[in-house]
């Protein structure tokens, strides 16, 4: 399997954060006008290796699906910087799934290999109104102690 086969086979499109995606499931059930759950495929590739820093209001569970591991950088609302690797090798400290709490800033990176494929589940279902891309100026001003690590993860 190669990246182009996955992009074509899964009908993925470019994602605003970087990489490629497709919404693969949206619950038919709703509450207060919101879908109860949604899922996506998300692919980072050697030519689109970064999912830039952003945050969501809802918790999101990430599931490693294939390819190379992905590195995650999380920043809590209180400013605690965390690092995880999403991948199959638990004996090397990788995690096959990772929950990112709502309100945390997150970025993902493919550090080696041609691609890394994950799925994400969001409850309640994803809504762009619940999503913020990081402003480099805001992140630098608010978290100066972490700026050297976060700067390459900011899109602007």
C-alpha positions as CSV (number, residue, x, y, z in Angstrom):
1,X,0.0,0.0,0.0
2,X,1.2,3.5,-0.8
3,X,-0.1,7.0,0.0
4,X,-1.7,7.6,-3.4
5,X,-3.5,4.2,-3.2
6,X,-4.9,5.3,0.2
7,X,-5.9,8.8,-1.0
8,X,-7.7,7.3,-4.0
9,X,-9.1,4.2,-2.3
10,X,-10.5,6.1,0.7
11,X,-11.6,9.1,-1.4
12,X,-9.6,11.5,0.7
13,X,-9.4,15.3,0.2
14,X,-6.9,17.9,1.5
15,X,-7.6,18.9,5.1
16,X,-7.3,22.5,6.2
17,X,-5.0,21.5,9.0
18,X,-2.7,19.6,6.6
19,X,-2.8,16.0,5.3
20,X,-5.9,14.4,3.9
21,X,-9.3,13.3,5.3
22,X,-12.8,12.1,4.6
23,X,-15.7,11.9,7.0
24,X,-16.5,8.2,7.1
25,X,-19.5,8.2,9.5
26,X,-22.0,10.6,10.8
27,X,-24.6,9.4,13.4
28,X,-28.2,9.7,12.2
29,X,-29.1,10.4,15.8
30,X,-29.2,14.0,16.9
31,X,-29.5,16.0,20.1
32,X,-30.1,19.7,20.2
33,X,-29.4,19.8,16.4
34,X,-26.0,18.1,16.7
35,X,-25.1,14.7,15.4
36,X,-24.2,12.4,18.3
37,X,-21.0,11.2,16.8
38,X,-18.9,11.5,13.7
39,X,-15.7,9.7,12.4
40,X,-13.0,10.5,9.9
41,X,-10.1,8.9,8.2
42,X,-7.0,11.2,8.5
43,X,-3.8,10.7,6.6
44,X,-0.4,12.4,6.9
45,X,2.1,11.8,4.1
46,X,5.7,12.6,3.5
47,X,4.6,15.6,1.3
48,X,1.9,16.6,3.9
49,X,3.6,15.6,7.1
50,X,2.0,18.0,9.6
51,X,-1.5,18.3,11.1
52,X,-1.1,21.9,12.3
53,X,-1.9,23.1,15.8
54,X,-5.6,23.4,16.5
55,X,-8.2,22.7,19.1
56,X,-11.7,21.3,19.3
57,X,-14.4,21.8,21.9
58,X,-15.2,18.1,22.1
59,X,-13.0,15.1,23.1
60,X,-11.6,13.2,20.1
61,X,-10.4,9.6,20.2
62,X,-7.6,8.9,17.6
63,X,-7.1,5.3,16.4
64,X,-3.9,4.3,14.6
65,X,-4.8,2.4,11.4
66,X,-1.6,1.8,9.4
67,X,1.7,3.0,8.0
68,X,4.2,4.8,10.2
69,X,3.6,6.1,13.7
70,X,2.5,9.7,14.2
71,X,3.9,12.0,16.8
72,X,1.4,14.1,18.7
73,X,2.1,17.4,20.6
74,X,-0.6,18.4,23.0
75,X,-0.9,21.6,25.0
76,X,-3.4,21.7,27.9
77,X,-5.4,24.9,28.6
78,X,-3.1,25.4,31.6
79,X,0.0,25.3,29.4
80,X,1.3,21.8,30.1
81,X,3.1,20.4,27.0
82,X,2.6,16.7,26.4
83,X,4.0,14.3,23.7
84,X,2.6,11.0,22.5
85,X,3.3,8.6,19.6
86,X,0.3,7.0,18.0
87,X,1.3,3.7,16.6
88,X,1.3,-0.1,17.0
89,X,4.5,-0.8,19.0
90,X,3.3,-0.6,22.6
91,X,6.6,-2.0,23.8
92,X,8.3,1.1,22.5
93,X,5.8,3.4,24.2
94,X,3.5,3.9,21.3
95,X,-0.3,4.1,21.8
96,X,-2.8,2.4,19.4
97,X,-5.4,5.0,20.5
98,X,-5.2,8.4,22.1
99,X,-7.9,10.6,23.5
100,X,-7.4,14.3,23.2
101,X,-9.6,16.2,25.6
102,X,-11.7,19.1,24.3
103,X,-9.9,22.4,24.8
104,X,-6.4,21.0,24.3
105,X,-4.3,22.3,21.4
106,X,-3.0,19.5,19.3
107,X,-0.7,18.9,16.3
108,X,0.4,15.7,14.6
109,X,3.4,14.9,12.6
110,X,4.7,12.1,10.4
111,X,8.4,12.0,11.3
112,X,9.4,9.1,9.0
113,X,7.9,6.8,6.3
114,X,5.6,7.6,3.4
115,X,2.3,7.8,5.3
116,X,0.5,7.4,8.6
117,X,-3.2,6.6,8.7
118,X,-5.5,7.1,11.6
119,X,-9.2,7.4,12.3
120,X,-10.9,9.9,14.7
121,X,-14.2,9.6,16.5
122,X,-15.8,12.8,17.9
123,X,-18.7,13.0,20.3
124,X,-20.9,15.0,19.8
125,X,-20.2,15.0,16.1
126,X,-17.6,17.4,14.6
127,X,-18.8,20.9,13.8
128,X,-16.4,23.5,12.3
129,X,-17.9,26.0,14.8
130,X,-16.2,24.0,17.6
131,X,-12.8,24.1,15.9
132,X,-10.0,26.8,16.1
133,X,-6.7,26.9,14.2
134,X,-3.9,28.3,16.2
135,X,-2.7,31.8,15.5
136,X,1.1,31.9,15.7
137,X,1.0,35.3,17.4
138,X,-1.5,34.1,20.1
139,X,0.4,30.9,20.8
140,X,3.7,32.8,21.0
141,X,2.3,35.4,23.4
142,X,0.4,33.0,25.6
143,X,3.0,30.2,25.8
144,X,6.4,31.8,25.3
145,X,8.1,29.0,27.2
146,X,6.9,26.5,24.6
147,X,7.2,28.7,21.5
148,X,10.4,27.0,20.1
149,X,8.6,23.6,20.0
150,X,5.3,25.0,18.8
151,X,6.4,27.4,16.1
152,X,6.9,24.8,13.4
153,X,3.4,23.4,14.3
154,X,1.6,26.6,13.6
155,X,0.2,27.1,10.2
156,X,0.5,30.9,10.1
